[in-house]
Amino acid sequence: MTASSYANVQARAESPRETEIRAFRFVNGLLATAKDAASRSTALHKTYRLWAILLTDLASPDCKLPPELRGNLISLGLWAQREAMDRISDDGEVQPLINLHRDMIEALEAQAPAPVAARPAAPQRLGLVSA
């Protein structure tokens, strides 16, 4: 199985919520294990990209979240992007980003799973794995 066919199967097998949880875990793993400037920069860049994707979805007229929740998530996303860019240019702690992502994971996991019939056939890939 090729990487792209695996990604297509995985996209059909998980809900958008599960994809978001996986993405937050992925960037947290990168942030937690970054040992040098290059791996730290990569982790922070992928964190920035994740939030760029989420912010695009949140700003979409198709977003079904309540306006107040959307606004709060947009504020968090903008903070996370600024924090990621600031940490690329200095040696500051990345723990606040990791903590935010853990909170997001917990909130997403606390939601009841979507019924299988209500899941989209093929959610968009987040595109965080490629360089």
Contact map, one row per residue, 1 for C-alpha under 8 A:
11101100000000000000000000000000000000000000000000000000000000000000000000000000000000000000000000000000000000000000000000000000000
11111100000000000000000000000000000000000000000000000000000000000000000000000000000000000000000000000000000000000000000000000000000
11111110000000000000000000000000000000000000000000000000000000000000000000000000000000000000000000000000000000000000000000000000000
01111111000000000000000000000000000000000000000000000000000000000000000000000000000000000000000000000000000000000000000000000000000
11111111100000000000000000000000000000000000000000000000000000000000000000000000000000000000000000000000000000000000000000000000000
11111111110000000000000000000000000000000000000000000000000000000000000000000000000000000000000000000000000000000000000000000000000
00111111111000000000000000000000000000000000000000000000000000000000000000000000000000000000000000000000000000000000000000001000000
00011111111100000000000000000000000000000000000000000000000000000000000000000000000000000000000000000000000000000000000001000000000
00001111111110000000000000000000000000000000000000000000000000000000000000000000000000000000000000000000000000000000000000000000000
00000111111111000000000000000000000000000000000000000000000000000000000000000000000000000000000000000000000000000000000000000000000
00000011111111100010000000000000000000000000000000000000000000000000000000000000000000000000000000000000000000000000000001111000000
00000001111111100000000000000000000000000000000000000000000000000000000000000000000000000000000000000000000000000000000011100000000
00000000111111100000000000000000000000000000000000000000000000000000000000000000000000000000000000000000000000000000000000000000000
00000000011111111110000000000000000000000000000000000000000000000000000000000000000000000000000000000000000000000000000000000000000
00000000001111111110000000000000000000000000000000000000000000000000000000000000000000000000000000000000000000000100001100100000000
00000000000001111111000000000000000000000000000000000000000000000000000000000000000000000000000000000000000000000000001000100000000
00000000000001111111100000000000000000000000000000000000000000000000000000000000000000000000000000000000000100000000000000000000000
00000000000001111111110000000000000000000000000000000000000000000000000000000000000000000000000000000000000000000000000000000000000
00000000001001111111111000000000000000000000000000000000000000000000000000000000000000000000000000000000000000000000000000000100000
00000000000000011111111100000000000000000000000000000000000000000000000000000000000000000000000000000000000000000000000000000000000
00000000000000001111111110000000000000000000000000000000000000000000000000000000000000000000000000000001100110000000000000000000000
00000000000000000111111111000000000000000000000000000000000000000000000000000000000000000000000000000000000000000000000000000000000
00000000000000000011111111100000000000000000000001000000000000000000000000000000000000000000000000000000000000000000000000000101000
00000000000000000001111111110000000000000000000000000000000000000000000000000000000000000000000000001101100000000000000000000000000
00000000000000000000111111111000000000000000000000000000000000000000000000000000000000000000000000001100100000000000000000000000000
00000000000000000000011111111100000000000000000000000000000000000000000000000000000000000000000000000000000000000000000000000000000
00000000000000000000001111111110000000000010011000000000000000000000000000000000000000000000000000000000000000000000000000000000000
00000000000000000000000111111111000000000000000000000000000000000000000000000000000000000000000001001000000000000000000000000000000
00000000000000000000000011111111100000000000000000000000000000000000000000000000000000000000000000000000000000000000000000000000000
00000000000000000000000001111111110000110010000000000000000000000000000000000000000000000000000000000000000000000000000000000000000
00000000000000000000000000111111110000010011000000000000000000000000000000000000000000000000010001000000000000000000000000000000000
00000000000000000000000000011111110000000000000000000000000000000000000000000000000000000000000001000000000000000000000000000000000
00000000000000000000000000001111111000000000000000000000000000000000000000000000000000000000000000000000000000000000000000000000000
00000000000000000000000000000111111110110010000000000000000000000000000000000000000000000000000000000000000000000000000000000000000
00000000000000000000000000000000111110110000000000000000000000000000000000000000000000000000000000000000000000000000000000000000000
00000000000000000000000000000000011111110000000000000000000000000000000000000000000000000000000000000000000000000000000000000000000
00000000000000000000000000000000011111111000000000000000000000000000000000000000000000000000000000000000000000000000000000000000000
00000000000000000000000000000000000111111100000000000000000000000000000000000000000000000000000000000000000000000000000000000000000
00000000000000000000000000000100011111111110000000000000000000000000000000000000000000000000000000000000000000000000000000000000000
00000000000000000000000000000110011111111111000000000000000000000000000000000000000000010000000000000000000000000000000000000000000
00000000000000000000000000000000000011111111100000000000000000000000000000000000000000010000000000000000000000000000000000000000000
00000000000000000000000000000000000001111111110000000000000000000000000000000000000000000000000000000000000000000000000000000000000
00000000000000000000000000100110010000111111111000000000000000000000000000000000000000000000000000000000000000000000000000000000000
00000000000000000000000000000010000000011111111100000000000000000000000000000000000110110000000000000000000000000000000000000000000
00000000000000000000000000000000000000001111111110000000000000000000000000000000000110000000000000000000000000000000000000000000000
00000000000000000000000000100000000000000111111111000000000000000000000000000000000000000000000000000000000000000000000000000001000
00000000000000000000000000100000000000000011111111100000000000000000000000000001100100000000000000000000000000000000000000000000000
00000000000000000000000000000000000000000001111111110000000000000000000000000001100110000000000000000000000000000000000000000000000
00000000000000000000000000000000000000000000111111111000000000000000000000000000000000000000000000000000000000000000000000000001000
00000000000000000000001000000000000000000000011111111100000000000000000000000000000000000000000000000000000000000000000000000101000
00000000000000000000000000000000000000000000001111111110000000000000000000001101100000000000000000000000000000000000000000000000000
00000000000000000000000000000000000000000000000111111111000000000000000000001000100000000000000000000000000000000000000000000000000
00000000000000000000000000000000000000000000000011111111100000000000000000000000000000000000000000000000000000000000000000000100000
00000000000000000000000000000000000000000000000001111111110000000000000000001000000000000000000000000000000000000000000000000000000
00000000000000000000000000000000000000000000000000111111111000000000000001001000000000000000000000000000000000000000000000000000000
00000000000000000000000000000000000000000000000000011111111100000000000000000000000000000000000000000000000000000000000000000000000
00000000000000000000000000000000000000000000000000001111111100100000000000000000000000000000000000000000000000000000000000000000000
00000000000000000000000000000000000000000000000000000111111100100000010011000000000000000000000000000000000000000000000000000000000
00000000000000000000000000000000000000000000000000000011111110100000010001000000000000000000000000000000000000000000000000000000000
00000000000000000000000000000000000000000000000000000001111111100000000000000000000000000000000000000000000000000000000000000000000
00000000000000000000000000000000000000000000000000000000001111100000000000000000000000000000000000000000000000000000000000000000000
00000000000000000000000000000000000000000000000000000000000111110000000000000000000000000000000000000000000000000000000000000000000
00000000000000000000000000000000000000000000000000000000111111111000000000000000000000000000000000000000000000000000000000000000000
00000000000000000000000000000000000000000000000000000000000001111100000000000000000000000000000000000000000000000000000000000000000
00000000000000000000000000000000000000000000000000000000000000111110110000000000000000000000000000000000000000000000000000000000000
00000000000000000000000000000000000000000000000000000000000000011111110000000000000000000000000000000000000000000000000000000000000
00000000000000000000000000000000000000000000000000000000000000001111111000000000000000000000000000000000000000000000000000000000000
00000000000000000000000000000000000000000000000000000000000000000111111100000000000000000000000000000000000000000000000000000000000
00000000000000000000000000000000000000000000000000000000000000001111111110000000000000000000000000000000000000000000000000000000000
00000000000000000000000000000000000000000000000000000000011000001111111111000000000000000000000000000000000000000000000000000000000
00000000000000000000000000000000000000000000000000000000000000000011111111100000000000000000000000000000000000000000000000000000000
00000000000000000000000000000000000000000000000000000000000000000001111111110000000000000000000000000000000000000000000000000000000
00000000000000000000000000000000000000000000000000000000010000000000111111111000000000000000000000000000000000000000000000000000000
00000000000000000000000000000000000000000000000000000010011000000000011111111100000000000000000000000000000000000000000000000000000
00000000000000000000000000000000000000000000000000000000000000000000001111111110000000000000000000000000000000000000000000000000000
00000000000000000000000000000000000000000000000000000000000000000000000111111111000000000000000000000000000000000000000000000000000
00000000000000000000000000000000000000000000000000110110000000000000000011111111100000000000000000000000000000000000000000000000000
00000000000000000000000000000000000000000000000000100000000000000000000001111111110000000000000000000000000000000000000000000000000
00000000000000000000000000000000000000000000000000000000000000000000000000111111111000000000000000000000000000000000000000000000000
00000000000000000000000000000000000000000000001100100000000000000000000000011111111100000000000010000000000000000000000000000000000
00000000000000000000000000000000000000000000001100110000000000000000000000001111111110000000000000000000000000000000000000000000000
00000000000000000000000000000000000000000000000000000000000000000000000000000111111111000000000000000000000000000000000000000000000
00000000000000000000000000000000000000000000000000000000000000000000000000000011111111100000000010000000000000000000000000000000000
00000000000000000000000000000000000000000001101100000000000000000000000000000001111111110000010010000000000000000000000000000000000
00000000000000000000000000000000000000000001100100000000000000000000000000000000111111111000000000000000000000000000000000000000000
00000000000000000000000000000000000000000000000000000000000000000000000000000000011111111100000000000000000000000000000000000000000
00000000000000000000000000000000000000000001000000000000000000000000000000000000001111111111110000000000000000000000000000000000000
00000000000000000000000000000000000000011001000000000000000000000000000000000000000111111110000000000000000000000000000000000000000
00000000000000000000000000000000000000000000000000000000000000000000000000000000000011111110000000000000000000000000000000000000000
00000000000000000000000000000000000000000000000000000000000000000000000000000000000001111111000000000000000000000000000000000000000
00000000000000000000000000000000000000000000000000000000000000000000000000000000000000111111100000000000000000000000000000000000000
00000000000000000000000000000000000000000000000000000000000000000000000000000000000000100111110000000000000000000000000000000000000
00000000000000000000000000000000000000000000000000000000000000000000000000000000000000100011111100000000000000000000000000000000000
00000000000000000000000000000010000000000000000000000000000000000000000000000000000100100001111111000000000000000000000000000000000
00000000000000000000000000000000000000000000000000000000000000000000000000000000000000000000111111100000000000000000000000000000000
00000000000000000000000000000000000000000000000000000000000000000000000000000000000000000000111111110000000000000000000000000000000
00000000000000000000000000000000000000000000000000000000000000000000000000000001001100000000011111111000000000000000000000000000000
00000000000000000000000000010011000000000000000000000000000000000000000000000000000000000000011111111100000000000000000000000000000
00000000000000000000000000000000000000000000000000000000000000000000000000000000000000000000001111111110000000000000000000000000000
00000000000000000000000000000000000000000000000000000000000000000000000000000000000000000000000111111111000000000000000000000000000
00000000000000000000000110010000000000000000000000000000000000000000000000000000000000000000000011111111100000000000000000000000000
00000000000000000000000110000000000000000000000000000000000000000000000000000000000000000000000001111111110000000000000000000000000
00000000000000000000000000000000000000000000000000000000000000000000000000000000000000000000000000111111111000000000000000000000000
00000000000000000000100100000000000000000000000000000000000000000000000000000000000000000000000000011111111100000000000000000000000
00000000000000000000100110000000000000000000000000000000000000000000000000000000000000000000000000001111111110000000000000000000000
00000000000000000000000000000000000000000000000000000000000000000000000000000000000000000000000000000111111111000000000000000000000
00000000000000000000000000000000000000000000000000000000000000000000000000000000000000000000000000000011111111100000000000000000000
00000000000000001000100000000000000000000000000000000000000000000000000000000000000000000000000000000001111111100000000000000000000
00000000000000000000100000000000000000000000000000000000000000000000000000000000000000000000000000000000111111110000000000000000000
00000000000000000000000000000000000000000000000000000000000000000000000000000000000000000000000000000000011111110000000000000000000
00000000000000000000000000000000000000000000000000000000000000000000000000000000000000000000000000000000001111111000000000000000000
00000000000000000000000000000000000000000000000000000000000000000000000000000000000000000000000000000000000011111100000000000000000
00000000000000000000000000000000000000000000000000000000000000000000000000000000000000000000000000000000000000111110000000000000000
00000000000000100000000000000000000000000000000000000000000000000000000000000000000000000000000000000000000000011111011000000000000
00000000000000000000000000000000000000000000000000000000000000000000000000000000000000000000000000000000000000001111111000000000000
00000000000000000000000000000000000000000000000000000000000000000000000000000000000000000000000000000000000000000111111000000000000
00000000000000000000000000000000000000000000000000000000000000000000000000000000000000000000000000000000000000000011111000000000000
00000000000000000000000000000000000000000000000000000000000000000000000000000000000000000000000000000000000000000111111100000000000
00000000000000110000000000000000000000000000000000000000000000000000000000000000000000000000000000000000000000000111111110000000000
00000000000000100000000000000000000000000000000000000000000000000000000000000000000000000000000000000000000000000000011111100000000
00000000000100000000000000000000000000000000000000000000000000000000000000000000000000000000000000000000000000000000001111100000000
00000001001100000000000000000000000000000000000000000000000000000000000000000000000000000000000000000000000000000000000111110000000
00000000001100110000000000000000000000000000000000000000000000000000000000000000000000000000000000000000000000000000000111111000000
00000000001000000000000000000000000000000000000000000000000000000000000000000000000000000000000000000000000000000000000001111100000
00000010001000000000000000000000000000000000000000000000000000000000000000000000000000000000000000000000000000000000000000111110000
00000000000000000010001000000000000000000000000001001000000000000000000000000000000000000000000000000000000000000000000000011111000
00000000000000000000000000000000000000000000000000000000000000000000000000000000000000000000000000000000000000000000000000001111110
00000000000000000000001000000000000000000000010011000000000000000000000000000000000000000000000000000000000000000000000000000111111
00000000000000000000000000000000000000000000000000000000000000000000000000000000000000000000000000000000000000000000000000000011111
00000000000000000000000000000000000000000000000000000000000000000000000000000000000000000000000000000000000000000000000000000011111
00000000000000000000000000000000000000000000000000000000000000000000000000000000000000000000000000000000000000000000000000000001111
